[in-house]
Amino acid sequence: MSHVRFILDVTVKPGHEDDLLSAYAKLRERVAEQPGLVGHQLCQAIDDPSHWQVTSEWESLEASAAWDQSDEHRALIGPMRACFERASNTKLRVRAGTGS
């Protein structure tokens, strides 16, 4: 079974960058302990500081779904969503690559 990657592409409301970083720090503490997580990142565009991405890679769709559907995830993602002006997500199956 191949890994899956999720990309949440967002525009952050002006002045909410620090709020997003703080909310993500709380999420990061808990998501790191989730079974099946390969990696999780929050990235900010170099040429457009309002454009951010949250990416995660999981060993399986089932492992990701278990976290996404948990009450804890819903509670932790809420403060992040409050910072979003716009958001869209993409789900990908990893087909080839290098590294871990």
matplotlib code that plots the C-alpha trace (Angstrom):
import matplotlib.pyplot as plt

x = [0.0, 1.4, 1.5, -1.0, -0.3, -2.7, -2.2, -4.3, -3.7, -4.8, -4.8, -4.4, -6.4, -4.2, -2.7, -3.5, -0.1, 1.0, -2.4, -1.9, 1.6, 0.3, -2.6, -0.4, 2.1, -0.7, -1.8, 1.8, 2.3, -0.6, -0.4, 3.2, 1.9, -0.6, 0.0, 0.8, 2.0, 5.1, 5.4, 3.5, 4.5, 3.3, 4.8, 4.6, 5.1, 8.3, 6.8, 3.3, 3.3, -0.5, -0.2, 0.4, 0.2, -0.3, 1.0, 0.8, 1.9, 0.5, 1.2, -2.4, -5.7, -7.1, -4.4, -5.2, -8.9, -8.7, -6.9, -9.1, -12.3, -11.2, -12.7, -9.2, -8.4, -11.6, -10.8, -7.3, -8.0, -10.8, -8.4, -6.4, -9.5, -10.4, -7.2, -8.1, -9.6, -9.7, -8.8, -8.8, -7.4, -5.9, -5.6, -2.8, -1.5, 2.3, 3.4, 7.2, 9.9, 13.1, 13.8, 11.7]
y = [0.0, 3.4, 6.5, 9.3, 13.1, 15.8, 19.5, 22.2, 25.4, 28.5, 32.3, 33.6, 36.6, 39.7, 40.0, 36.3, 34.8, 34.6, 33.1, 30.5, 29.6, 29.3, 27.1, 24.9, 24.5, 22.9, 20.7, 19.6, 18.4, 16.0, 14.9, 13.8, 11.0, 9.7, 6.1, 6.1, 9.7, 10.0, 13.8, 17.1, 20.6, 24.2, 26.2, 29.9, 31.1, 33.1, 35.5, 35.8, 35.8, 35.4, 32.0, 29.0, 25.2, 22.5, 19.2, 15.8, 12.3, 9.2, 5.5, 4.9, 6.6, 4.8, 6.2, 9.7, 9.2, 8.0, 11.3, 13.5, 12.1, 12.4, 14.9, 16.0, 16.9, 18.9, 20.8, 21.6, 22.5, 25.0, 27.7, 27.3, 27.5, 30.8, 32.3, 31.2, 33.7, 30.9, 27.2, 24.3, 20.8, 18.1, 14.4, 12.5, 9.0, 8.9, 6.9, 7.4, 9.4, 9.4, 9.8, 8.5]
z = [0.0, -0.9, 1.3, 1.0, 1.1, 1.9, 1.0, 2.6, 0.6, 2.4, 2.3, 5.9, 7.0, 7.3, 10.8, 11.7, 11.0, 14.6, 15.6, 12.9, 14.1, 17.7, 16.7, 14.6, 17.4, 19.5, 16.7, 15.9, 19.5, 19.2, 15.5, 16.0, 18.3, 15.7, 14.4, 10.7, 10.4, 8.2, 8.3, 8.9, 7.9, 7.9, 5.1, 4.1, 0.5, 0.0, -2.6, -1.0, 2.8, 3.0, 1.1, 3.3, 3.0, 5.6, 4.3, 5.8, 4.7, 6.1, 5.8, 4.7, 4.1, 7.1, 9.4, 8.2, 8.5, 12.1, 13.0, 10.9, 12.3, 15.9, 18.3, 19.3, 15.6, 15.3, 18.4, 17.3, 13.7, 14.7, 15.8, 12.6, 10.4, 12.1, 10.6, 7.0, 4.5, 1.9, 1.9, -0.5, -0.1, -2.3, -1.5, -3.3, -3.4, -3.5, -6.5, -6.6, -4.9, -2.9, 0.8, 3.7]

ax = plt.figure().add_subplot(projection="3d")
ax.plot(x, y, z, "-o")
ax.set_aspect("equal")
plt.show()
